[in-house]
Amino acid sequence: MASSERTVLQLIPSATRVSARVHPLVIFNICDCYVRRPDHAERVIGTLLGSVLLDGTVDIRNCYAVPHNESLDQVALDIDYHHNMLSSHQKVNPKEAIVGWFSTGFEVTGSSALIHEFYSREASNPVHLTVDTGFKNGETTIKAFVAINLSLGDQQLAAQFQEVPLDLRMVEAEKVGFDVLKPTNVDKLPNDIEGMEASMGRLLALIDDVYKYVDDVVEDRVARDSKIGRFISDTIASLPKLSPHAFNKLVNDSLQDQLLLLYLSSITRTQLSVAEKLNTAAQILIEIHPNDDELMSNRSDSRGLSPISPVNEISN
């Protein structure tokens, strides 16, 4: 009996990458590009710049949009614009290279495979970043994907996008700005005091969570974890040992310095505004009475006084 031949479909995984890490500047740039997009464009795509760390994590630090036109079966990219922007960015940051591409939208579309094929020639195993600027879930959803090739024997059939862990790294000041982008409607941007109040509220919530965890461990309601315990201990040990009086004095001194800077900047703006108005009034007087300068000069000479400029005369 002749042996039957079997056709085997194979998934060829790309190089293993632990995760992707994106900086908030990238998200802000993508949202700005989406707001400035052409009227006929449904989404914005662009290039991601960064580097690959030693542990395989893709560090995404910058990006720029690339003009394109897409239909159901084809996508046209402005490759010259892409290469010119890449050359300009690398003149400023030579260490940044292409690590993938981004698109606005909630999910991967059919034309994403064509765009990913182009970026696969620009970089090894590029990352595809999607940013939901439509706020379909009430907030911005950010996902990262890598492509896994599906082949039949030696022939490649398609590419399957697989989601990878994504870490959004930001400091507290950047987190305040990112939280403003989450809601669909924003009445006004928070000022410094409101931003500090929101940060302190999150800090208090985290302290309450730690306190609850420690209390549950002590009461044997939760299994003990030595790693978490050492991390909490190191965090507490890193805090400076200040008395309440010294801490309040430190905060008050810093607050007084900030208020002094605000006061000085307000005085400077007022002085510049008054000087601008006086100069404008002087120019108007000169245009209306062009011979007043000569007349005042003659009067001053006859009295033994020095000539007075129109600006000083108005201020006096």
Number of C-alpha atoms within 10 A of each C-alpha: 3 4 5 5 6 6 7 9 14 14 15 13 14 13 12 10 17 13 18 22 18 22 18 20 16 18 21 15 15 25 18 12 19 19 12 10 15 12 7 7 12 12 16 23 23 22 22 27 24 21 17 17 12 7 9 14 18 23 20 26 19 21 25 19 22 20 16 15 14 13 8 7 8 11 13 12 16 11 13 10 13 16 12 10 17 19 13 11 18 13 11 9 12 10 11 20 21 21 25 27 24 26 23 22 22 18 15 16 9 11 14 17 16 15 19 22 14 13 20 17 10 14 13 13 21 23 28 26 27 21 21 18 23 14 16 12 10 10 15 21 17 19 20 23 21 23 23 17 16 17 16 13 11 8 9 14 12 14 19 14 18 12 15 16 13 18 16 13 11 14 9 11 12 13 16 18 15 17 11 14 18 16 12 13 8 10 5 7 11 15 9 10 9 12 17 15 13 14 16 12 12 12 12 12 12 12 12 12 12 14 12 12 17 18 13 14 15 12 10 10 11 12 11 14 9 9 9 13 13 11 11 14 11 11 10 11 10 9 8 8 10 10 9 9 8 11 13 12 12 12 11 12 12 12 12 11 12 12 12 12 12 12 12 12 12 11 12 12 12 12 12 11 11 12 13 12 12 17 14 12 15 18 15 12 14 13 11 10 10 12 10 14 14 11 12 16 15 15 13 14 12 10 8 9 11 13 15 12 12 19 16 10 9 11 7 6
